[in-house]
Amino acid sequence: MTSVTQASLDPARRATPVPGVVFAGQGSAPSAVLNSLAAHRDHWLVREFAERLPCSIVDGLDLADTRVAQPATYVAGLVAALVSLPEREAVPLAVGHSLGELTALAYAGVLTPLDGLRLAFERGEICHAVHRRRPGAMAALHGLAPDDAEWLRRQVVAETGGVLDVAAVNGPRQMVLAGDRAAVHALVKRYRSTARGGAVVLSIGGGFHSALMVDALPRWGEALRSLRLEVGRTTVVSCIDGRVHEDPEDFRELLLRALVLPVRWGDVLTEAARIGARTLWEAGPGRSLQRLARGSGEVDFLDSPSGTLP
C-alpha cells in the first residue's frame, strides 16, 4: 500500500494534486442521499441497490428506516466517488465517519463494492433489530469539552439508570452521545438548561456506538468472518482508532468494534494531516463532515475533487 507521505514525494503527484476522499455516515441529510442516488441512477451499483429493495424504487425512500438508510448512504457516497475520482490509485487517502468507513474500504479496494453493499444491508438489519428490542437515540452536543461531557453523562446515568455512552468525538467542541432513548433525552434537557451550547437529538433510530449494540456483535461478527479482504489501492485511516492500517485483516476487527466504540473523527483529521494529507474532498452524501472540520486547522476541505477551496 502506498502511504500518503510517499505519494506526496512523487513529482507528478505534486504537479496534479488529488485530494483525499471522505465518506459520511448515517447522519447525512436525507435530501443529500436521495439527490446523489438520483444523479447516478444509471450507475450499476445504484441499480443493484434498487433491485435489492423490497419495492425496487429509489425515489422517495424511507430513510428514517435504518435498514434502508445504511445501504442507501453507502451507495450514494461510493458512486459519487467512483464517478468523480475513478483513478483510485492516485487518491492518497480514504476515510469514513461511522458507516462511511465501510464506504471508504470499498472505495480503497479493501473489499468489493458488492460485498460492501451486502454488509451495509446486513448492518442495517442488525441495527434495526437491536433498536426494536431496546429503543435507542443519539444526540449531538455543541460547545462541550470532553471532561464536561463526562460530567453530564455520569449525572444522567445515575438519574436514569440507562445506557449513555460517547458515540463520536467530532472535534474539540462537538460530541455525540448515544444510548437508551430516555437517557439521551434527559441529557439534552440537562445540557440545554445550562445555556452553554446547542444540543439536538439526531433523526437516527438507534443508539449506535454504545453498549446497546453489544448484543448485535455475534451476528455482525459472523457476517464479517465471511468477508474477503484485499490490500487496498490507497491509504485508509480508521475512524475507530484514528490510525493508518496497511494490513487489511485489521479492518475485520475494527468493523466489528465500530458497532460499540466511538468514532474518533478529530483524531482522523489529525492523523490525516500528520501523514501528509493537506486537502480532502467529501464524496458525501452531503457536506456534514466539511462543516464539522471548519476552524479545526487540521486539513482543508475542497468543494470539488478538482481542487476548489470553499
C-alpha positions in Angstrom: 0.0 0.0 0.0 1.3 3.5 -0.9 1.4 5.8 2.0 0.3 9.4 1.8 3.8 10.6 2.7 5.3 8.6 -0.2 2.7 9.8 -2.6 3.4 13.4 -1.7 7.0 12.9 -2.8 6.0 12.0 -6.3 6.7 15.0 -8.6 3.8 14.0 -10.9 1.5 13.8 -7.9 2.6 17.2 -6.7 2.0 18.7 -10.1 -1.6 17.4 -10.3 -2.6 17.2 -6.6 -5.5 14.9 -5.9 -7.4 15.3 -2.6 -8.1 12.5 -0.1 -11.7 11.4 -0.2 -14.1 11.4 2.8 -17.4 9.5 3.3 -20.2 10.4 5.6 -22.2 8.1 7.8 -25.9 7.8 8.5 -26.2 11.3 9.9 -26.3 12.6 6.3 -29.3 14.7 5.3 -31.9 12.5 3.6 -32.1 15.0 0.7 -28.4 14.6 0.1 -28.7 10.9 -0.1 -31.6 11.0 -2.4 -30.0 13.6 -4.7 -26.9 11.6 -5.1 -28.8 8.4 -5.9 -30.9 10.3 -8.4 -27.9 11.9 -10.1 -26.3 8.5 -10.6 -29.4 6.4 -11.1 -27.9 4.7 -14.2 -24.8 3.5 -12.4 -24.7 -0.2 -12.0 -24.3 0.0 -8.2 -27.4 2.1 -7.8 -29.3 -0.3 -10.0 -28.0 -3.2 -7.8 -29.1 -1.4 -4.7 -32.6 -0.8 -6.1 -33.0 -4.4 -7.1 -32.3 -5.5 -3.5 -35.0 -3.2 -2.1 -38.5 -4.7 -1.4 -40.1 -2.2 -3.8 -37.1 -1.6 -6.1 -37.9 2.1 -6.2 -35.1 4.6 -5.3 -37.2 7.8 -5.4 -38.9 8.5 -2.1 -37.0 6.0 0.0 -37.9 5.9 3.7 -34.5 7.0 5.1 -35.9 7.0 8.6 -35.6 3.2 8.4 -32.0 2.3 9.2 -32.5 -0.9 7.0 -32.8 1.4 4.0 -30.7 4.4 5.2 -27.5 2.4 5.7 -27.2 0.8 2.2 -28.6 4.0 0.6 -25.9 6.1 2.3 -23.2 3.6 1.4 -24.2 3.6 -2.3 -24.7 7.4 -2.6 -21.2 8.1 -1.3 -19.4 5.3 -3.1 -20.9 6.0 -6.5 -20.2 9.7 -6.2 -16.5 9.0 -5.5 -16.2 6.3 -8.2 -17.6 8.7 -10.8 -15.6 11.8 -9.7 -12.4 10.1 -8.8 -12.2 6.9 -10.9 -8.4 6.6 -10.7 -8.4 5.3 -7.2 -4.6 4.5 -7.2 -4.0 8.3 -7.5 -6.1 9.2 -4.4 -3.8 9.5 -1.4 -6.3 8.8 1.4 -9.8 7.4 2.0 -11.6 7.9 5.3 -15.2 7.5 6.5 -17.2 8.5 9.5 -19.0 5.6 11.2 -20.9 3.7 8.4 -18.7 5.7 6.0 -15.7 3.6 7.0 -17.4 0.7 5.1 -17.7 3.0 2.1 -14.0 4.1 2.4 -12.9 0.5 2.4 -14.9 -0.3 -0.7 -13.5 2.7 -2.5 -9.9 1.8 -1.5 -10.4 -1.7 -2.7 -10.1 -3.5 0.6 -13.4 -5.0 -0.1 -15.5 -5.1 -3.3 -18.4 -2.7 -3.8 -20.9 -5.6 -3.8 -19.5 -7.0 -0.6 -19.8 -3.6 0.9 -23.4 -3.3 -0.2 -24.2 -6.7 1.3 -22.6 -5.6 4.6 -24.5 -2.3 4.6 -27.8 -4.1 4.2 -26.9 -6.6 6.9 -25.7 -3.8 9.2 -29.0 -2.1 8.7 -31.0 -5.2 9.6 -28.9 -5.9 12.7 -29.2 -2.3 14.0 -32.9 -2.3 13.3 -33.4 -5.5 15.3 -31.4 -4.0 18.3 -33.5 -0.8 18.2 -36.7 -2.8 18.2 -35.6 -4.8 21.3 -34.3 -1.7 23.2 -35.1 1.7 21.6 -32.1 4.0 21.5 -31.3 7.5 20.4 -28.3 9.8 19.7 -27.7 13.5 20.4 -25.2 16.0 19.2 -23.8 18.5 21.7 -22.1 21.6 20.6 -19.7 23.7 22.6 -18.9 21.0 25.1 -15.4 19.9 26.2 -14.9 16.2 26.8 -14.5 16.5 30.5 -17.7 18.4 30.8 -19.5 15.8 28.6 -18.4 13.1 31.0 -19.6 15.1 34.0 -23.0 15.4 32.4 -23.1 11.8 31.2 -22.4 10.4 34.7 -25.2 12.5 36.2 -27.7 11.3 33.6 -26.7 7.7 34.0 -27.2 8.0 37.8 -30.5 9.7 37.3 -32.0 7.4 34.7 -30.2 4.1 35.2 -29.9 3.8 31.5 -27.0 3.3 29.0 -25.4 6.5 27.8 -22.0 6.5 26.0 -19.9 8.8 24.0 -20.6 7.8 20.4 -18.4 10.3 18.5 -15.8 12.9 19.2 -16.1 15.0 16.1 -13.7 17.8 17.3 -12.7 19.7 20.4 -16.2 21.2 20.9 -18.6 18.7 19.3 -19.6 15.4 20.6 -22.3 12.8 20.0 -23.7 10.6 22.8 -25.9 7.6 22.4 -27.8 5.1 24.5 -31.3 4.5 25.8 -33.9 6.9 24.5 -34.8 8.2 27.9 -31.2 8.8 28.9 -30.5 10.7 25.7 -33.5 13.0 26.1 -32.6 13.6 29.7 -29.0 14.6 28.6 -30.3 17.0 26.1 -32.7 18.6 28.6 -30.0 18.9 31.2 -27.5 20.4 28.8 -29.9 22.9 27.3 -30.7 24.1 30.9 -27.0 25.2 31.2 -27.3 27.6 28.2 -23.7 26.7 27.3 -24.3 25.4 23.8 -26.7 23.7 21.4 -28.0 20.2 21.8 -30.1 18.2 19.3 -31.5 14.7 19.2 -30.5 13.2 15.8 -33.0 11.7 13.5 -31.4 8.3 13.7 -33.3 5.3 15.0 -30.9 3.7 17.4 -28.1 4.1 19.9 -25.2 3.3 17.7 -21.6 3.3 19.0 -22.9 2.5 22.5 -23.2 -0.5 24.8 -26.7 -1.1 23.4 -25.1 -2.6 20.3 -23.2 -5.4 22.2 -26.0 -7.9 21.6 -25.5 -7.4 17.8 -21.8 -8.4 17.9 -22.3 -12.2 17.3 -24.4 -11.7 14.1 -22.2 -8.9 12.8 -19.1 -10.9 13.5 -20.4 -13.8 11.5 -21.1 -11.5 8.6 -17.6 -10.1 8.8 -15.9 -13.6 9.0 -17.2 -14.4 5.5 -15.7 -11.2 4.1 -12.8 -11.4 1.7 -10.3 -8.6 2.3 -7.5 -7.3 0.0 -4.7 -4.9 0.2 -6.2 -1.5 -0.7 -5.3 0.8 -3.6 -4.9 3.7 -1.2 -4.3 4.5 2.4 -7.2 4.2 4.9 -7.3 5.8 8.4 -9.8 4.1 10.6 -12.3 6.3 12.4 -12.3 3.8 15.4 -8.7 4.2 16.4 -7.5 7.2 14.3 -4.6 5.2 12.8 -3.4 4.0 9.4 -3.8 0.3 8.8 -2.0 -1.4 6.0 -3.0 -5.0 6.9 -6.5 -5.5 5.5 -7.2 -8.0 8.2 -7.2 -5.3 10.8 -10.4 -3.9 9.4 -12.3 -7.1 10.2 -11.9 -6.4 13.9 -12.2 -2.6 13.5 -15.6 -3.0 11.7 -16.8 -5.3 14.5 -15.7 -2.9 17.2 -17.2 0.0 15.3 -20.8 -1.0 16.4 -19.9 -0.3 20.0 -16.9 2.0 20.2 -17.0 5.8 19.5 -16.0 7.5 16.3 -12.8 9.4 16.8 -13.2 11.9 13.9 -11.0 14.6 15.4 -8.2 12.0 15.6 -8.8 11.0 12.0 -8.2 14.6 10.8 -5.1 14.9 13.0 -3.7 11.7 11.6 -4.5 12.7 8.0 -2.5 15.9 8.5 0.3 14.1 10.2 0.8 11.7 7.3 0.8 14.5 4.8 -2.8 14.9 3.5 -3.5 18.6 3.1 -6.8 18.6 1.3 -9.9 16.3 1.5 -13.0 16.2 -0.7 -16.2 14.9 0.8 -17.9 12.5 -1.6 -20.8 12.6 0.7 -23.6 12.2 0.7 -23.8 15.9 1.8 -21.2 18.2 3.3 -21.7 17.4 7.1 -18.0 16.4 7.6 -16.8 19.5 5.8 -18.9 21.6 8.2 -17.5 19.8 11.2 -13.9 20.5 10.1 -14.4 24.3 9.9 -11.9 26.0 12.1 -10.1 22.8 13.0 -6.9 23.9 11.3 -6.0 20.3 10.5 -6.8 20.0 6.8 -8.7 21.9 4.1 -11.8 20.6 2.5 -12.4 21.2 -1.2 -15.8 21.9 -2.7 -15.0 19.7 -5.6 -12.4 16.9 -6.4 -10.9 19.2 -9.0 -9.4 21.3 -6.2 -11.6 24.4 -5.5 -11.4 25.6 -1.9 -14.7 26.8 -0.3 
